[in-house]
Amino acid sequence: MAGRGRPGAGAPAPVGIDFGTSNSAVSSLGPDGLARLVPLEGGATGMPTAVFFNAEDGSTHFGREAVGLYLAGVEGRLMRSLKSLLGSSLLEEETAVGSGTLSFRAIIARYLSELRARTAAHLGHAPVRAVIGRPVHFADDAPDRDRRAQAALGECAASAGFEEVRFELEPIAAALDYEQRVAQEALVLVVDIGGGTSDFTVVRLGPQRMARDDRSSDILATAGIHIAGTDYDQRLNLRRVMPLFGFQHVGPTGREVPSPPFIDLASWHLIHWMYAPKMVREVRALRSDFADSRLHDRLMAVLEQRLGHLVLSEVEKAKIASSIDGGRAMIDLSTVERGLEAGLDAQGMAQDLQALLAQVVDCAAECVRRAGLQPDQLDAIYLTGGSSALRPFLALLGQRFPGTAIVEGDLFGGVASGLAYSARRWTASP
């Protein structure tokens, strides 16, 4: 846990903030001691972690409104997957916004400030203390980057107006939320898969344990890996869509077209770099590397019309649709070329994501091993995070843990609610 400042005894109760790669949420405890999610956009309690800088009038927009304005063709910059920048050298770099520049650190602080303002409008007071969720690892096998990432997030929260900040591992927060519904003591593997990371914890939960201030002895193991929803989107984009723009296309010299532009266009947090005039010129100069000029025309249309985010949004929509009903979904690319589309079905998605999903399930099994347990000793597996509901992932998880009950929680609000329960323990401490 980390703190900043010392608000007085009359300071408002802390809130829980789940600052996610794809979506964010805020929760606070009600008078009855139960966590309640804060409506951030109308009645919606989850808000996309997106910022849009409108170049037409200089305004700044957040969440669904940010994405909607961008998709509607309003001139400006859309920033998504901001959490992915924490701990990287890009965090300190400045990016063009309108007629000026802003650091990515400042953009994250601005988003957190908006979360705080919307929370204040709902609660009637501005929160000054927060428990913020963090993944088990911001960066795999890089403890220095991990420490820098948490410190930077704390500094961004301070810039947003929070006077004291503590951190809680996101899968532990999810466990605290699930515990509210556990009728008897249980050994649970918590699976939290969001947009940027897959995190796991094995924890003892139960009504008699809930009132304890110190729960450290109940946490048997944690594990995490930097593979999650945005990685799935990237892989599906590269397999299903980017070949239509020239990815892995063999040119007249017998060599493949260089792959970096396609990889960046398939990555949420890197797409905007491809719109820079220098990058557009470099890709335009690749035309002689294409044996099929139509592929290059499509690629240039994506860059010149700034369609990268829209294309990836269509991939994400098809991923979700195919996962829900197990059928075939179409990826609409008609904004690039009339009638252009790509198909995605559950079987194809499972094949495309097999290697990534296997690593995630291996990490879950490793967490159980670290806890000193056999898979059949678990009482339940608890799912939270939007990407945990992916059909191919659930199939692999069921194969690795046969016979163990899989419980789906609040996929988009469970971590935020658990952070509010973590804040309750903070309030109770001296």
C-alpha positions as CSV (number, residue, x, y, z in Angstrom):
1,M,0.0,0.0,0.0
2,A,1.2,3.5,-0.7
3,G,-0.1,6.8,0.6
4,R,0.2,10.6,0.0
5,G,-0.6,13.3,2.5
6,R,-2.7,13.1,5.6
7,P,-6.3,14.3,5.3
8,G,-8.0,15.2,8.5
9,A,-10.3,12.9,10.4
10,G,-13.3,14.5,8.7
11,A,-12.1,13.7,5.2
12,P,-14.7,11.9,3.0
13,A,-14.5,8.1,2.9
14,P,-12.2,6.6,0.3
15,V,-13.4,5.4,-3.0
16,G,-12.3,2.4,-5.0
17,I,-11.0,3.1,-8.5
18,D,-10.5,0.5,-11.2
19,F,-8.4,2.3,-13.8
20,G,-8.5,-0.3,-16.5
21,T,-6.8,-0.7,-19.9
22,S,-10.1,-0.8,-21.7
23,N,-12.7,0.4,-19.2
24,S,-12.7,2.1,-15.8
25,A,-15.1,2.1,-12.8
26,V,-15.5,3.8,-9.4
27,S,-17.2,2.4,-6.3
28,S,-18.0,3.7,-2.8
29,L,-19.5,2.2,0.3
30,G,-23.1,3.0,1.1
31,P,-24.5,3.5,4.7
32,D,-25.2,-0.2,4.9
33,G,-21.6,-1.1,4.2
34,L,-22.2,-2.4,0.7
35,A,-20.3,-1.2,-2.3
36,R,-22.1,0.7,-4.9
37,L,-20.8,1.5,-8.4
38,V,-20.8,5.2,-9.3
39,P,-22.8,6.0,-12.5
40,L,-20.1,7.7,-14.7
41,E,-21.9,8.1,-18.1
42,G,-25.7,8.5,-17.6
43,G,-26.7,5.2,-16.0
44,A,-23.6,3.3,-17.1
45,T,-21.2,2.5,-14.3
46,G,-18.3,1.5,-16.5
47,M,-16.6,4.1,-18.7
48,P,-14.2,3.3,-21.6
49,T,-10.7,4.5,-20.7
50,A,-10.6,6.8,-23.7
51,V,-9.9,10.5,-24.2
52,F,-10.6,12.4,-27.4
53,F,-9.1,15.8,-28.1
54,N,-11.4,17.6,-30.5
55,A,-9.3,19.6,-33.0
56,E,-12.3,21.4,-34.4
57,D,-13.2,23.3,-31.2
58,G,-10.4,22.5,-28.7
59,S,-12.7,20.5,-26.3
60,T,-11.8,17.3,-24.5
61,H,-14.1,14.3,-24.2
62,F,-14.0,11.1,-22.3
63,G,-15.4,7.5,-22.4
64,R,-18.2,6.6,-24.8
65,E,-18.5,10.2,-26.0
66,A,-14.8,10.2,-26.8
67,V,-15.1,7.1,-28.9
68,G,-18.3,8.2,-30.5
69,L,-16.9,11.5,-31.7
70,Y,-13.9,9.8,-33.2
71,L,-16.0,7.2,-35.0
72,A,-18.4,10.0,-36.2
73,G,-15.4,11.5,-38.1
74,V,-14.8,14.6,-35.9
75,E,-11.3,15.8,-36.5
76,G,-9.1,15.1,-33.4
77,R,-7.0,12.6,-31.4
78,L,-8.4,9.6,-29.7
79,M,-6.3,8.1,-26.9
80,R,-7.0,4.6,-25.7
81,S,-5.2,1.9,-23.6
82,L,-3.5,4.6,-21.6
83,K,-2.8,2.1,-18.8
84,S,-0.5,0.2,-21.1
85,L,1.9,3.2,-21.0
86,L,2.6,3.0,-17.3
87,G,6.2,1.9,-16.6
88,S,7.3,2.5,-20.2
89,S,9.5,5.3,-21.5
90,L,6.6,6.6,-23.6
91,L,4.9,7.9,-20.4
92,E,7.2,10.9,-20.3
93,E,7.0,11.7,-24.0
94,E,4.8,14.4,-25.3
95,T,2.3,14.0,-28.1
96,A,0.6,16.5,-30.4
97,V,-2.8,17.6,-29.1
98,G,-4.5,20.3,-31.1
99,S,-2.1,23.2,-31.5
100,G,0.1,22.1,-28.6
101,T,1.5,19.0,-26.9
102,L,0.8,17.0,-23.7
103,S,2.7,14.3,-22.0
104,F,1.0,10.9,-21.7
105,R,1.4,11.3,-17.9
106,A,-0.7,14.5,-18.1
107,I,-3.4,12.7,-20.2
108,I,-3.7,9.9,-17.6
109,A,-4.0,12.5,-14.9
110,R,-6.7,14.3,-16.9
111,Y,-8.7,11.1,-17.2
112,L,-8.4,10.4,-13.5
113,S,-9.5,14.0,-12.8
114,E,-12.6,13.4,-14.9
115,L,-13.4,10.2,-12.9
116,R,-13.0,12.2,-9.7
117,A,-15.3,15.0,-11.0
118,R,-18.0,12.6,-12.1
119,T,-17.8,10.8,-8.7
120,A,-18.1,14.1,-6.9
121,A,-21.2,15.0,-8.9
122,H,-22.8,11.7,-7.8
123,L,-21.7,11.6,-4.2
124,G,-22.1,15.3,-3.5
125,H,-18.5,15.8,-2.4
126,A,-15.1,15.4,-4.1
127,P,-13.2,12.3,-2.8
128,V,-9.7,13.0,-1.6
129,R,-8.7,9.4,-0.8
130,A,-8.7,6.4,-3.1
131,V,-7.8,2.8,-3.3
132,I,-6.6,2.2,-6.8
133,G,-6.4,-1.3,-8.3
134,R,-3.2,-2.5,-9.9
135,P,-2.3,-5.7,-11.8
136,V,0.0,-8.3,-10.2
137,H,2.6,-7.2,-12.7
138,F,2.5,-3.9,-14.7
139,A,5.4,-5.5,-16.7
140,D,6.4,-9.2,-16.7
141,D,9.8,-9.9,-15.1
142,A,10.7,-6.3,-14.8
143,P,10.4,-5.2,-11.1
144,D,12.0,-1.8,-11.7
145,R,9.4,-1.0,-14.4
146,D,6.7,-2.3,-12.1
147,R,7.7,0.1,-9.3
148,R,7.9,3.0,-11.7
149,A,4.5,2.2,-13.1
150,Q,2.8,2.2,-9.6
151,A,4.7,5.4,-8.6
152,A,3.6,7.1,-11.8
153,L,0.0,6.1,-11.3
154,G,0.1,7.5,-7.8
155,E,1.6,10.7,-9.0
156,C,-1.1,11.0,-11.7
157,A,-3.8,10.5,-9.0
158,A,-2.2,13.2,-6.9
159,S,-2.3,15.6,-9.9
160,A,-6.0,14.7,-10.3
161,G,-6.7,15.9,-6.8
162,F,-6.4,12.8,-4.6
163,E,-4.5,13.6,-1.4
164,E,-3.9,10.0,-0.3
165,V,-3.7,7.0,-2.5
166,R,-3.3,3.3,-1.7
167,F,-3.0,0.4,-4.0
168,E,-4.6,-3.1,-4.0
169,L,-4.0,-6.0,-6.4
170,E,-6.9,-6.3,-8.7
171,P,-7.5,-10.0,-8.3
172,I,-7.6,-9.5,-4.5
173,A,-10.1,-6.7,-4.9
174,A,-12.2,-9.1,-7.0
175,A,-12.0,-11.7,-4.2
176,L,-13.2,-9.2,-1.6
177,D,-16.3,-8.6,-3.8
178,Y,-17.0,-12.3,-4.3
179,E,-16.7,-12.9,-0.6
180,Q,-19.9,-10.9,0.0
181,R,-21.8,-13.8,-1.6
182,V,-19.9,-16.7,-0.1
183,A,-22.0,-18.7,2.4
184,Q,-19.2,-20.8,3.9
185,E,-15.4,-20.9,3.9
186,A,-13.9,-21.7,0.5
187,L,-10.6,-21.9,-1.4
188,V,-11.1,-19.9,-4.5
189,L,-9.0,-19.1,-7.6
190,V,-9.8,-15.6,-8.7
191,V,-9.4,-15.0,-12.4
192,D,-9.3,-11.3,-13.5
193,I,-8.7,-10.8,-17.2
194,G,-9.2,-7.3,-18.5
195,G,-7.8,-5.4,-21.4
196,G,-4.1,-5.4,-20.5
197,T,-3.3,-8.1,-18.0
198,S,-4.5,-11.5,-16.7
199,D,-4.2,-11.7,-12.9
200,F,-4.8,-14.6,-10.5
201,T,-5.0,-15.1,-6.8
202,V,-5.8,-18.2,-4.7
203,V,-7.5,-17.0,-1.5
204,R,-9.4,-18.3,1.5
205,L,-12.8,-16.6,1.7
206,G,-15.7,-16.9,4.1
207,P,-18.2,-15.0,6.3
208,Q,-16.0,-15.5,9.4
209,R,-13.0,-14.1,7.7
210,M,-14.7,-11.0,6.2
211,A,-14.4,-8.9,9.4
212,R,-10.7,-9.3,9.8
213,D,-8.6,-6.2,9.1
214,D,-5.5,-8.2,8.2
215,R,-6.2,-10.7,5.4
216,S,-2.6,-11.4,4.4
217,S,-2.7,-15.0,5.7
218,D,-5.7,-15.7,3.6
219,I,-3.9,-14.9,0.3
220,L,-2.1,-18.1,-0.6
221,A,-0.6,-17.1,-3.9
222,T,-0.8,-14.5,-6.7
223,A,0.4,-14.6,-10.4
224,G,-0.1,-12.5,-13.4
225,I,0.9,-12.2,-17.1
226,H,0.8,-9.3,-19.5
227,I,-1.6,-10.9,-22.0
228,A,-5.3,-10.0,-22.1
229,G,-8.0,-8.5,-24.2
230,T,-6.0,-6.0,-26.2
231,D,-3.5,-8.7,-27.1
232,Y,-6.4,-10.9,-28.3
233,D,-7.7,-7.9,-30.4
234,Q,-4.2,-7.4,-31.9
235,R,-3.8,-11.1,-32.8
236,L,-7.2,-11.3,-34.4
237,N,-6.6,-8.1,-36.3
238,L,-3.3,-9.5,-37.6
239,R,-4.7,-12.8,-38.6
240,R,-8.1,-11.7,-40.0
241,V,-7.8,-8.1,-41.2
242,M,-4.2,-7.0,-41.8
243,P,-3.6,-9.5,-44.6
244,L,-6.3,-7.6,-46.6
245,F,-4.0,-4.5,-46.2
246,G,-0.8,-6.3,-47.1
247,F,0.4,-8.0,-43.9
248,Q,2.7,-10.9,-44.9
249,H,2.1,-10.1,-48.5
250,V,5.0,-11.2,-50.8
251,G,6.0,-8.5,-53.2
252,P,7.5,-8.7,-56.7
253,T,11.1,-9.2,-55.3
254,G,9.9,-12.3,-53.4
255,R,10.2,-10.5,-50.0
256,E,7.4,-9.8,-47.6
257,V,6.2,-6.3,-47.1
258,P,7.8,-4.9,-43.8
259,S,5.5,-5.9,-40.9
260,P,6.0,-3.1,-38.3
261,P,3.3,-0.8,-39.7
262,F,0.7,-3.6,-39.5
263,I,1.7,-4.5,-36.0
264,D,1.4,-0.9,-34.8
265,L,-2.0,-0.5,-36.6
266,A,-3.2,-3.6,-34.8
267,S,-2.2,-2.3,-31.3
268,W,-4.6,0.0,-29.5
269,H,-2.0,2.2,-27.8
270,L,0.2,2.5,-30.9
271,I,-2.3,3.3,-33.7
272,H,-2.0,7.0,-33.3
273,W,1.7,6.9,-34.1
274,M,0.9,5.6,-37.6
275,Y,-1.0,8.8,-38.4
276,A,2.2,11.0,-38.1
277,P,3.2,12.5,-41.4
278,K,6.5,10.8,-41.3
279,M,5.0,7.4,-40.9
280,V,2.4,8.1,-43.7
281,R,5.2,9.1,-46.0
282,E,7.2,5.9,-45.2
283,V,4.2,3.6,-45.8
284,R,3.4,5.4,-49.0
285,A,7.0,4.8,-50.2
286,L,6.4,1.0,-49.7
287,R,4.1,0.9,-52.8
288,S,6.8,-0.8,-55.0
289,D,7.0,-3.6,-52.4
290,F,3.4,-4.7,-53.2
291,A,2.7,-7.1,-56.0
292,D,-1.0,-6.3,-55.5
293,S,-1.5,-2.5,-55.5
294,R,-5.1,-2.8,-54.1
295,L,-3.6,-3.9,-50.8
296,H,-1.5,-0.8,-50.6
297,D,-4.4,1.4,-51.6
298,R,-6.4,-0.1,-48.6
299,L,-3.5,0.5,-46.2
300,M,-3.1,4.1,-47.3
301,A,-6.9,4.6,-46.9
302,V,-6.6,3.5,-43.3
303,L,-3.7,5.9,-42.6
304,E,-4.9,8.9,-44.6
305,Q,-8.5,8.6,-43.2
306,R,-7.3,7.6,-39.7
307,L,-9.4,4.5,-39.7
308,G,-7.2,2.4,-37.5
309,H,-9.2,2.7,-34.3
310,L,-12.4,2.1,-36.2
311,V,-11.0,-1.1,-37.8
312,L,-9.8,-2.4,-34.4
313,S,-13.2,-1.6,-32.9
314,E,-14.9,-3.7,-35.6
315,V,-12.5,-6.6,-34.7
316,E,-13.4,-6.3,-31.0
317,K,-17.1,-6.3,-31.8
318,A,-16.8,-9.4,-33.9
319,K,-14.7,-11.1,-31.2
320,I,-17.5,-10.4,-28.6
321,A,-20.3,-11.4,-30.9
322,S,-18.7,-14.7,-31.9
323,S,-17.8,-15.5,-28.3
324,I,-21.4,-14.9,-27.1
325,D,-23.2,-17.1,-29.5
326,G,-20.4,-19.3,-30.9
327,G,-21.4,-18.4,-34.4
328,R,-19.8,-16.5,-37.3
329,A,-19.5,-12.8,-37.1
330,M,-18.4,-10.4,-39.8
331,I,-15.8,-7.7,-39.4
332,D,-17.1,-4.7,-41.3
333,L,-14.4,-2.9,-43.3
334,S,-16.6,-1.0,-45.6
335,T,-15.2,2.3,-44.4
336,V,-11.9,1.2,-46.0
337,E,-13.4,-0.2,-49.2
338,R,-17.0,-0.7,-50.2
339,G,-18.1,-4.3,-49.5
340,L,-14.9,-5.3,-47.8
341,E,-15.3,-7.6,-44.8
342,A,-13.6,-10.4,-43.0
343,G,-15.2,-13.4,-41.1
344,L,-14.6,-14.7,-37.6
345,D,-16.1,-17.8,-36.1
346,A,-15.6,-19.4,-32.7
347,Q,-13.4,-22.2,-34.1
348,G,-11.2,-19.8,-36.0
349,M,-10.9,-17.5,-33.0
350,A,-9.8,-20.4,-30.8
351,Q,-7.1,-21.4,-33.3
352,D,-5.9,-17.8,-33.7
353,L,-5.7,-17.3,-29.9
354,Q,-4.6,-20.8,-28.9
355,A,-1.0,-19.8,-28.0
356,L,-2.0,-16.7,-26.1
357,L,-4.8,-18.4,-24.2
358,A,-2.6,-21.4,-23.3
359,Q,-0.1,-19.0,-21.7
360,V,-2.9,-17.4,-19.6
361,V,-4.2,-20.8,-18.5
362,D,-0.7,-21.9,-17.6
363,C,-0.3,-18.8,-15.4
364,A,-3.6,-19.7,-13.6
365,A,-2.3,-23.2,-13.0
366,E,1.0,-21.8,-11.8
367,C,-0.8,-19.7,-9.3
368,V,-2.5,-22.8,-7.9
369,R,0.8,-24.6,-7.7
370,R,2.4,-21.7,-5.8
371,A,-0.5,-22.0,-3.3
372,G,0.6,-25.6,-2.7
373,L,-2.7,-27.0,-4.0
374,Q,-3.9,-29.5,-6.5
375,P,-6.6,-28.3,-8.9
376,D,-9.2,-30.6,-7.3
377,Q,-8.7,-28.8,-4.0
378,L,-10.3,-25.6,-5.2
379,D,-13.9,-25.0,-4.3
380,A,-14.5,-22.5,-7.1
381,I,-13.0,-20.4,-9.8
382,Y,-14.3,-16.9,-9.8
383,L,-14.3,-14.8,-13.0
384,T,-14.1,-11.1,-13.4
385,G,-12.9,-8.8,-16.2
386,G,-14.5,-8.6,-19.6
387,S,-12.1,-10.9,-21.3
388,S,-12.6,-13.7,-18.8
389,A,-15.9,-14.6,-20.5
390,L,-14.2,-15.4,-23.9
391,R,-15.6,-18.7,-25.0
392,P,-12.2,-20.3,-26.1
393,F,-10.7,-19.3,-22.8
394,L,-13.4,-20.9,-20.8
395,A,-13.0,-24.1,-22.7
396,L,-9.3,-24.3,-22.0
397,L,-9.8,-23.3,-18.3
398,G,-12.4,-26.1,-18.0
399,Q,-10.0,-28.6,-19.4
400,R,-7.2,-27.6,-17.0
401,F,-9.6,-27.6,-14.0
402,P,-12.2,-30.3,-14.6
403,G,-15.0,-30.6,-12.1
404,T,-14.3,-27.2,-10.5
405,A,-17.2,-24.8,-10.4
406,I,-16.7,-21.7,-12.5
407,V,-18.6,-18.7,-11.2
408,E,-19.0,-15.6,-13.3
409,G,-19.1,-12.4,-11.3
410,D,-19.7,-8.8,-12.2
411,L,-17.2,-8.7,-15.2
412,F,-16.9,-5.0,-15.4
413,G,-17.6,-3.8,-11.8
414,G,-16.4,-6.5,-9.5
415,V,-12.8,-5.1,-9.1
416,A,-14.1,-1.6,-8.4
417,S,-16.5,-2.9,-5.8
418,G,-13.8,-4.9,-4.1
419,L,-11.6,-1.9,-4.0
420,A,-14.3,-0.1,-2.0
421,Y,-14.3,-3.0,0.5
422,S,-10.5,-2.7,0.7
423,A,-11.0,0.9,1.5
424,R,-13.2,-0.1,4.4
425,R,-10.2,-1.9,5.9
426,W,-8.2,1.2,5.4
427,T,-10.8,3.3,7.2
428,A,-10.8,0.8,10.1
429,S,-7.1,1.0,10.6
430,P,-5.5,3.5,13.0
